[in-house]
Amino acid sequence: MMRNVPVLNPKQHKATAFVWLILIAVISLSSYAAVPLQAVLKTEFPEDPNANDGLSFRVLCYHDARDNLRESFQTWPERGALETSTLIEQFDWLKENGYHVVSLDDILTARKGGAKLPSKSVLLTFDDGYLSMYTRVFPLLKLFNYPAVIGLVGEWLEESKEGKVFYGDRWIARNNFVTWPQVREMVTSGLVEVASHSHSLHKSAISNPQGSLPSAAITRIYNPQTRHYENDVEYIARLRADLGRNSALIERETGKKPRTMIWPYGAYNMLGVQAAQAEGMPIIMTLEAGGNTPDQPITRIRRNMLVFHDKVSDLKRNLLQPASYDGNEQPLTRIVAVDLDSLYDPNPVLQEKKVGELIERIKRLQINTVYLRAVADLDHDGKVDAAYFPNRHLPVRADLFNRVAWQLLTRAAVPAETFYAYVWLPVDGFELPSEQFPNRQVIKDIYEDAAKNAPRIGGLLIGEGIDAKVNPDENLASFTRELIATFKVHQPYAFTALLIPAAALFNDIAGNNAFPSFASLLKQFDFVTVAIPQTIDKSSDTEHSLEVLMDKVTQTPGALNSTAFLLHTAHEKTLVPSEQLASQLQYLQQNGARNFGYYPDQSANDHPLFTDIRPAISLQTNPGQKP
């Protein structure tokens, strides 16, 4: 069926027809003759304020281009694949709407003080080295005169007697990928630069005794036979060996050593960045969204990924999307906080059953954030004396945080890109098994171990228990900056949040000079999470407290964007009725709260009741909105 095409003026019609005639001749696109290129009006969205500064640029990340995309998914589903005609539409839209596709050399020249970039500069990248890069994309690059970067996985380009390569979790035909003669032809054209996408890191690796399989590039591999976790020296050596091998392979086949590292799945840490730099690749590309302004280092180039359902309207949004961490308004957050104590069981089978029940509950709640309290107080003396992750100073009760966080991302998160599993750690109150005093370095070690022993942590929540009475002071604020810096070496993309009791917020506004201002905390952290106690006798007392609290928060302009409200589900040892908790969450939303949730969730006891709490917290229902 022919799609409706808006009326074009003669100039537009002539240009579009010309493009299509050449495309048909160059790459035999007769199959698309019945699907005319749809004309797209210029975007109505606000322009990027940095688009014309001569230094800023955007990067688009593509993967595969296919004919009959939907049908191909029956045998080879690939989220990053686009219909070839869609790619043509996007390339044509870029040209018609004033975007200038630039090369990596253009960007580096501008960064070094040379010729400025043109307005609305865009760099094109194509990951994985699919055969379509040569058969479909390369002809388009020549037609539009667009330069591009291609990221190659060395392991997938190797020849084997069986003619197959291991891709993800299965074997596929080697001829799904480009050949080295084809790569050399593209490089010789001057349009294509080759980057490393690793040699053998584009796959999973075992990260814990339960068998979780995150990206090999960020995983401290666990050996089930020896029960040994990869240490720093072994991890870095593995990365450097892999990156060095791929660089040597690319140099041997193309005559040019790659200067750019594109991390598989966009998963990286600063140790990986240092390994890439040591192997001669100072340019690092990620999958963090947003533009690259002059202050964005080349060791962390942001890219927006296009996927199978993205049309021109999605391309426009990608080209205007603000960076995730530049102070712009954060997305809505719905939070469930979980004590890992409630999931622990000395019987691994029973423990895995509890984990599964939690994962299913979170999935059905349809929220996007889970705080996981990753330490334990075994003797209930108010001191932390065990952890749920491998570390240098505390006994490990079980490697549970890694398991739960990964299961949330792979089973409960839809989509995974907008789901955040936080590790929740205290700053004080550690009780070590030796006489070693828990000084700042020890605490930093614990934070570092939490960060490096669990891949893809969405955020770090810093704070004591939800019932803590101690207010953060200036010394604490200073120390938390050190903890965040240590943590982000291994989790550079993680959000940060500070947990404070509601009483501390009142003390701040009352003029307590020992407490950092609420406004300063909002600047230091992505979120400030306010822990709200409960009353049982009169639910109206809590609602009155919420009213006063909301009034206090709104006194700071913009505070609701990055303030989260965390309601306790119990008062001392008495559980708060589920309907009361749901009513409180609805009250928060009705009065402008963007980020809220509850603690603790007790999935084993269905508290709060799923039927009561889901309508109040799910991102799918939007309860209690004002008319």
Buried (B, 14 or more C-beta within 10 A) or exposed (E): EEEEEEEEEEEEEEBBEEBBEEBBEEBEBEEBEEBBBBBBEEBEEEEBEBBBBBBBBBBBBBBBBBBEBEEBBEEEEBEBBBBBBBBBBBBBBBBBBEBBBBBBEBBBBBBEEEEBBBBBBBBBBBBBBBBBBBBBBBBBBBBBEBBBBBBBBBBBBEEEEEEBBBBEEEEBEBEBBBBBEBBBBBBEEEBBBBBBBBBBBBBBBBBBBBEBBBBBBBBBBBEEEEEEBBEEEEBBEBBBBBBBBBBBBBBEBBEEBBBBBBBBBBBBBBBBBBBBBEBBBBBBBBBBBBBBBEEBEBBBBBBBBBBBEBBBEBBBEBBBBBBBBEEEEBEBBBBBBBBBBBBBBEEEEEBBBBBBBBBEBBBEBBBBBBBBBBBBBEEEEEBBBBBBBBBEBBEBBBBBBBBBBBBBBBBBBEEEEEBBBBBBBBBEBBBBEEEEEBEEEBBBBBBBBBBBBBBBBBBBBBBBBBEBEBBBBEEBBEBBEBBBEBBBBBBBBBBBBBBBBBBBBBBBBEEBEEBBBBBEBBEBBBBBBBBBBBBBEEBEEBBEBBEEBBEBBBEBEEBBBBBBBBBBBBBEEEBBBBBBBBBBBBBBBEBEBBBBBBBBBBBEEBBBBEEBBBBBBBBEEEBBEEE
